[in-house]
Amino acid sequence: MFSQVITAGTYGIDGFKVTVEADISKGMPGITIVGLPAVAVKESKDRIKSAITNSLFNYPITKKIVINLSPADVKKEGSHYDLPIALAILSENVSMNNEKIKSTAFLGELSLDGKLRKIKASTAMILGLVKDENIKNVIIPKSNEKEASMIPDINVYTAEDINEVIEYLQDVRELKRVGDFSSYINIPSSKDFSDVKGSSAIKRAAQISAAGFHNLFMIGSPGSGKTMVASRMNTIMPPLNEDEYIEVSKIYSFLGEIPDDIVFRNRPFRSPHHTITYTSLIGGGAMAIPGEVVLSHSGILFMDEFLNFDKKLIQGLRQPIEDKFVTISRVNYKLTYPSNFLLVAATNPCPCGNFMNPLKECVCTEKKIHDYLQKASGPILDRMDIFVETTPIPYDDLTNNATEEMSSEKLKKGVYIAVQVQKERFKDLNINYNSQMNSKQIEYYCKLESDAEKLIQMFFKSSKLTARSYHRLLKVARTIADMEQSEKIKQNHIAEAISFRKTYSKYWEKI
């Protein structure tokens, strides 16, 4: 007897349709799985057999069973093939609604008692199935319900065990349909910019950075607010839009679970320790697993103690920052992951942390300071948009309770104004933020008033800007103008953008 059941597979973070074909006939008893199954899929034979028998169904123990996973030229990995393989086998002696089987895809790992267990990459696989017009429904384990709650254009149902699935296919049970994510309660962040005392300049820099997705570099002595500001930046950023949410969901689902923050469209915030390995930061390994630069896609990658990271790691950021993707190559394949993140770097100005500190004496030699700052190479610094120096917080600011003036709510308003302007500007383009403009787009959208043009011309000649730094300065000025809803870039917008280059000049042009 021949039968077919629809499921899905993954290639990186993208899903594709897989057809499970089962041929049950007379011959040497046993089960063979072909179609490039990975080890985990091959090991499922005994698990599937136990799940079927313990669910009180008859397993064709005296028959020869051949399972083919089509297309046969792509490796099949994951435990989610358990359920569709079991259903294909059960079609031998269990009567089911063929129309439902043809229009439904099945994903789920089976325990020995027939329960459905949580699977990885469910979001990516369901999104891959949406492309097929013949597939109207998908059945997944109940434990995957939340991450499937935002997928449009397809009916997703949950089941707790194989018995429920069989009863659904026999038209004697209705399965629970996955509801909208709004039924879940979103707990607001406990962090707020009002917690950060003083530091108005650094808050302004963070606001502009968030508004235009501009890379931010903070340098200053310990305890001056760098980490507090960075950890609150995603509280003033707009939620993930539809396309961003789908991409981010696929990444996290591929690794096993989508955090609640992502379900509620909050932007990712990743903060790796400076001892992280190259593979963990950029991605790689035998399975070509995405690293932190991918996990922070459409969100913030915060690298605290930036200059304590290995120099190889710092240099490794150049390509993801510029290209907005990471490609990991292996012998038989290569995978490309999106990595369009906002880099927020924070560092002390020297090994002891007190260089340029008006309150404490620096004990580092000039050579130590020079070598320390040189860990940030020219090409990396060239890819930063905003530089800001943090200073020790005065006692008066520390004890001042008038915090509402620079709260997250107030900063968010300026960010949202700029985001709406950019949304309208780039509605017909494949970009969302000013920081993503190429040179032609900069020329078209960054129109300067005459006095603004004179100012930037003077600064360009005196500061020896590279072409990349010049374009980044213009993009920052464009964001500042957008926050004020100004069609043209004015002199004060250029002046503020230039002010964020002074810290760079102070620490790197003189060493």
C-alpha positions in Angstrom: 0.0 0.0 0.0 1.3 3.5 -0.9 0.5 6.7 1.0 1.7 10.3 1.2 1.7 12.8 4.0 2.9 16.4 3.9 5.5 17.9 6.2 8.4 20.4 6.0 12.1 20.6 6.3 14.6 23.5 6.8 17.6 24.8 4.9 19.2 27.2 7.2 16.4 29.4 8.5 14.1 28.8 5.5 11.5 26.1 5.3 10.4 24.0 2.4 7.8 21.4 1.7 8.7 17.7 2.2 6.5 14.8 1.1 6.7 11.6 3.2 6.0 8.6 1.0 5.3 5.2 2.6 5.2 1.9 0.8 4.0 -1.0 3.0 4.2 -4.4 1.3 5.1 -8.1 1.9 8.7 -8.9 2.4 11.4 -8.8 5.0 9.8 -7.2 8.1 11.4 -3.8 9.0 11.4 -0.2 8.2 13.9 1.7 5.9 14.0 5.5 5.7 15.6 7.0 2.5 15.8 10.5 1.1 18.9 11.8 2.8 17.7 11.4 6.4 20.0 12.7 9.1 21.0 10.5 12.1 18.1 11.9 14.3 15.6 10.9 11.6 17.1 7.4 11.2 16.9 6.9 15.0 13.2 7.7 14.9 12.2 4.2 13.7 11.9 2.6 17.2 10.4 5.7 18.7 7.7 5.8 16.1 6.9 2.1 16.5 6.6 2.5 20.3 4.5 5.6 20.0 2.0 3.8 17.6 1.7 0.6 19.8 1.5 2.5 23.1 -1.3 4.7 21.5 -3.2 1.4 21.0 -2.9 1.3 17.2 -1.7 -1.7 15.2 1.8 -1.4 13.8 2.4 -3.5 10.7 5.1 -5.6 12.3 5.0 -8.3 9.7 5.4 -5.9 6.7 8.2 -4.3 4.9 8.0 -0.5 5.2 9.9 1.9 3.0 9.7 5.6 3.9 11.0 8.1 1.3 11.4 11.8 2.2 11.1 13.8 -1.0 12.9 15.8 -2.4 15.6 13.2 -1.9 18.5 15.5 -2.7 18.3 17.7 0.4 19.3 16.5 3.8 16.5 16.0 6.3 17.3 17.0 9.9 15.1 17.2 13.0 12.7 15.1 15.1 9.6 16.7 13.6 9.4 13.9 11.0 8.1 11.5 13.6 4.4 12.5 13.3 4.1 12.5 9.5 6.0 9.2 9.2 3.7 7.6 11.9 0.6 8.8 10.0 1.9 7.5 6.7 2.4 4.1 8.4 -1.0 4.1 10.1 -2.8 4.8 6.8 -2.3 1.0 6.2 -5.0 0.0 8.7 -6.6 3.2 10.0 -9.4 4.9 8.1 -8.9 8.7 7.7 -10.3 11.6 5.7 -8.0 11.7 2.6 -9.0 15.2 1.7 -7.9 16.5 5.1 -4.6 14.6 4.7 -3.9 16.1 1.3 -4.6 19.7 2.5 -2.8 19.4 5.9 0.9 19.4 6.9 2.1 17.7 10.0 5.0 18.6 12.3 5.8 16.9 15.6 8.2 14.8 17.6 6.7 11.7 19.3 7.4 10.5 22.7 7.2 6.7 23.4 3.6 7.1 24.7 2.5 9.0 21.6 2.6 12.5 23.1 3.7 15.4 20.8 6.8 17.1 22.0 8.1 20.6 21.1 10.1 20.9 17.9 12.7 23.4 16.5 12.2 25.7 13.5 8.4 25.4 13.5 8.0 29.1 12.4 10.4 28.7 9.4 8.8 25.5 8.3 5.2 26.8 8.5 6.3 29.9 6.6 7.8 27.6 3.9 4.5 25.8 3.7 2.4 29.0 3.2 3.8 29.3 -0.3 1.9 26.1 -1.3 -1.7 26.9 -2.2 -2.8 23.3 -1.7 -1.8 23.3 2.0 -4.6 24.9 4.0 -3.8 23.6 7.5 -0.8 22.7 9.6 -0.8 20.6 12.8 1.9 21.2 15.4 2.6 20.3 19.0 0.7 22.4 21.6 4.0 23.5 23.1 4.8 25.3 19.8 1.6 27.3 20.0 2.9 30.7 21.0 5.6 31.0 18.3 3.0 30.1 15.6 0.6 32.7 16.7 1.7 35.5 14.3 1.9 33.5 11.1 -0.6 34.7 8.5 -2.4 33.1 5.6 -2.6 29.5 7.0 -4.6 27.7 9.6 -2.4 26.3 12.4 -3.8 23.8 14.8 -2.3 22.2 17.9 -2.5 18.7 19.3 -1.2 17.0 22.5 -0.8 13.5 21.1 -1.1 11.3 18.0 -4.6 10.1 19.1 -6.0 13.7 18.8 -4.5 14.0 15.3 -6.0 10.7 14.2 -9.4 11.6 15.7 -9.2 14.9 13.8 -8.5 13.1 10.5 -11.4 10.8 11.2 -13.8 13.8 11.7 -14.6 13.0 15.3 -12.6 15.8 16.9 -11.9 19.5 16.4 -8.4 20.6 17.2 -7.7 24.0 18.8 -6.7 26.6 16.3 -3.8 28.8 17.3 -5.1 32.3 18.3 -3.7 35.7 17.8 -0.7 36.6 20.0 -2.7 39.5 21.5 -4.3 37.0 23.8 -0.9 36.7 25.6 -0.1 39.3 28.2 2.9 41.5 27.4 4.7 42.6 30.6 6.2 46.1 30.0 10.0 46.5 30.5 11.0 47.5 34.0 13.9 49.6 32.5 13.5 53.3 31.7 15.8 56.1 30.6 14.5 58.0 33.7 16.7 55.6 35.7 19.8 57.2 34.1 20.7 60.3 36.1 22.2 63.2 34.2 23.9 62.1 31.0 21.7 64.3 28.7 24.3 64.2 25.9 24.5 60.4 25.9 20.7 60.1 26.0 20.4 62.4 23.0 23.0 60.3 21.1 21.1 57.1 22.0 17.8 58.7 20.8 19.3 59.6 17.4 21.0 56.2 17.1 17.6 54.5 17.7 15.7 56.8 15.4 17.9 56.1 12.3 19.5 52.8 13.3 22.9 54.4 13.5 25.8 52.5 15.1 26.8 54.1 18.4 30.2 54.1 20.1 30.4 55.2 23.8 33.7 55.8 25.6 34.2 56.9 29.2 35.3 55.9 32.6 33.6 53.1 34.6 30.3 53.9 36.2 29.5 56.8 33.8 26.2 55.3 32.5 27.3 53.5 29.3 25.8 50.1 30.1 22.6 51.6 31.6 21.9 53.7 28.5 22.6 50.8 26.1 20.4 48.4 28.0 17.5 50.8 27.7 17.8 51.7 24.0 15.3 49.0 22.8 12.6 50.7 25.1 12.6 53.7 22.8 12.7 51.8 19.5 9.7 51.0 17.4 8.3 47.4 17.4 9.3 45.0 14.7 7.3 45.4 11.5 5.8 42.4 9.7 8.8 41.6 7.6 11.3 42.1 10.4 9.2 40.0 12.8 9.0 37.1 10.3 12.8 37.1 9.8 13.6 37.4 13.5 11.1 34.6 14.4 12.6 32.3 11.8 16.1 32.8 13.3 15.0 32.1 16.9 12.7 29.3 16.0 15.6 27.6 14.2 17.5 27.6 17.4 14.6 26.1 19.4 12.5 28.8 21.0 11.3 32.3 20.3 11.6 34.5 23.5 8.5 36.3 24.7 10.1 39.6 23.9 10.2 38.7 20.2 6.6 37.3 20.2 5.5 40.8 21.3 7.6 42.4 18.5 10.1 43.9 20.8 13.5 44.2 19.2 16.2 41.7 20.1 18.9 42.9 22.5 22.0 40.8 22.6 24.9 41.4 24.9 27.7 38.9 24.5 30.6 38.7 27.0 34.0 39.8 25.7 35.4 36.2 26.1 33.0 35.0 23.4 34.5 32.9 20.6 34.5 33.8 16.9 32.0 31.0 16.1 29.6 32.2 18.8 29.8 35.8 17.6 29.7 35.5 13.8 28.4 31.9 13.4 29.7 28.6 12.2 30.5 25.1 13.6 29.6 21.8 12.1 25.9 22.7 11.8 26.6 26.3 10.6 24.7 27.7 13.5 24.0 31.5 13.5 26.0 33.7 15.9 25.2 36.8 17.9 25.4 39.1 14.9 22.4 37.1 13.4 20.5 36.8 16.7 20.6 40.6 17.0 19.2 41.0 13.5 16.7 44.0 13.4 17.7 44.7 17.0 20.7 45.8 19.1 24.1 44.1 19.4 25.6 45.6 22.6 29.3 44.9 23.0 30.3 46.1 26.4 34.1 46.4 27.1 34.4 46.6 23.4 38.2 46.9 23.3 38.6 43.8 25.6 37.2 41.7 22.8 39.7 39.7 20.8 41.0 41.8 17.9 39.9 39.0 15.5 36.4 39.4 16.7 36.4 43.1 16.3 37.7 42.8 12.7 35.1 40.1 12.0 32.3 42.6 12.5 33.3 44.6 9.4 31.6 42.4 6.8 28.3 41.9 8.7 28.0 45.7 9.4 28.6 46.5 5.8 26.8 43.7 4.0 23.9 43.2 6.5 24.3 39.4 6.1 26.6 36.5 7.1 27.5 33.6 4.8 28.8 30.4 6.4 30.3 27.9 3.9 30.7 24.2 4.4 32.0 21.4 2.1 28.6 20.6 0.5 26.6 23.7 1.1 26.6 27.3 2.3 24.0 29.2 4.3 23.3 32.9 4.4 21.8 34.6 7.4 20.5 38.2 7.8 22.5 40.3 10.2 21.2 43.9 9.9 21.9 44.9 13.5 22.4 48.2 15.4 25.9 48.0 16.9 26.2 49.7 20.3 29.8 49.6 21.6 31.0 50.8 25.0 34.5 50.9 26.3 36.8 52.4 28.9 39.4 54.8 27.4 42.3 52.8 28.8 43.1 49.6 30.7 42.6 51.2 34.1 39.6 53.2 32.9 40.6 56.6 34.1 42.2 58.3 31.1 40.6 61.7 30.7 38.7 61.2 34.0 38.7 64.6 35.9 38.1 62.9 39.3 40.7 60.0 39.2 44.3 59.7 38.1 45.1 57.4 35.2 48.0 55.0 36.0 48.5 53.8 32.4 51.5 54.6 30.4 51.1 56.5 27.1 52.0 53.3 25.2 49.4 51.3 27.0 46.7 53.8 26.2 47.9 53.9 22.6 47.9 50.1 22.2 44.5 49.8 23.9 42.8 52.3 21.7 44.4 50.9 18.6 42.4 47.6 19.1 39.6 49.5 17.4 41.0 49.7 13.8 40.3 52.4 11.3 37.9 50.3 9.3 35.8 49.5 12.3 35.7 53.1 13.6 34.8 54.2 10.0 31.7 52.1 10.3 30.5 53.8 13.5 28.0 56.7 13.0 27.9 58.4 16.4 30.7 58.8 19.0 29.9 60.1 22.4 32.0 60.5 25.6 30.5 59.7 28.9 31.7 61.5 32.1 31.3 60.7 35.8 27.8 61.7 37.0 27.9 64.8 39.3 26.4 64.5 42.8 23.6 67.0 42.0 22.5 65.0 39.0 22.7 61.7 41.0 20.3 63.0 43.7 18.0 64.9 41.4 14.5 63.3 41.3 13.2 65.3 38.3 13.6 62.4 36.0 10.5 62.7 33.7 12.2 65.2 31.4 14.3 62.4 29.8 12.2 59.3 30.3 11.9 56.6 27.7 8.4 57.8 26.9 9.6 61.2 25.9 12.6 60.0 24.0 10.4 57.5 22.2 8.3 60.4 20.7 11.2 61.9 18.9 12.2 58.4 17.6 8.7 57.6 16.4 8.5 60.9 14.5 11.7 60.1 12.6 10.6 56.5 12.0 7.3 57.6 10.4 9.2 60.1 8.1 11.6 57.3 7.0 8.7 54.9 6.5 7.0 57.3 4.1 10.4 58.1 2.4 11.4 54.5 1.8 8.0 53.0 1.2 8.9 52.0 -2.3 12.5 50.9 -1.5 13.9 47.8 0.2 15.2 49.8 3.2 13.7 51.1 6.4 16.2 53.5 8.0 18.5 56.4 7.0 21.5 54.4 8.0 20.8 51.9 5.2 20.9 54.4 2.4 23.5 53.9 -0.4 25.5 56.7 -1.9 22.9 57.5 -4.7 20.1 57.6 -2.1 22.1 59.9 0.1 22.6 62.2 -2.8 18.9 62.2 -3.5 17.4 62.4 0.0 20.1 64.4 1.9 19.4 67.9 0.5 21.3 70.6 2.4 20.6 74.2 2.8 23.4 76.5 1.6 24.8 77.3 5.1 24.7 73.6 6.0 26.6 72.8 2.9 29.3 75.3 3.7 29.7 74.0 7.3 30.1 70.4 6.2 32.6 71.4 3.5 34.7 73.2 6.0 34.6 70.2 8.4 35.5 67.8 5.6 38.6 69.7 4.7 39.8 70.2 8.3 39.1 66.7 9.6 40.3 64.6 6.7 37.1 62.5 6.6 36.9 59.3 4.5 34.1 59.0 2.0 32.4 56.5 4.2 32.6 58.7 7.3 31.3 61.7 5.2 28.3 59.7 4.1 27.6 58.4 7.6 27.7 62.0 8.9 25.1 63.0 6.3 22.9 60.1 7.3 23.0 61.1 11.0 22.2 64.7 10.0 19.2 63.4 7.9 17.9 61.6 11.0 18.2 64.7 13.2 16.3 66.7 10.5 13.6 64.0 10.4 13.1 64.2 14.2 12.3 67.9 13.6 10.3 67.0 10.5 12.5 69.3 8.4 12.5 68.5 4.7 16.0 69.9 4.2 19.1 69.4 6.3 19.9 72.7 8.1 23.1 74.1 9.6 22.1 73.1 13.2 21.5 69.5 12.0 25.0 69.3 10.5 26.5 71.0 13.5 25.0 68.4 15.9 26.1 65.5 13.6 29.6 67.0 13.6 29.6 67.2 17.4 29.3 63.4 17.5 32.7 63.2 15.7 34.5 65.3 18.3 35.0 62.3 20.6 36.5 60.3 17.7 39.0 63.2 17.1 39.8 63.5 20.8 40.7 59.8 21.3 41.9 58.6 17.9 43.2 61.4 15.7 45.8 62.4 18.3 47.2 58.9 19.1 
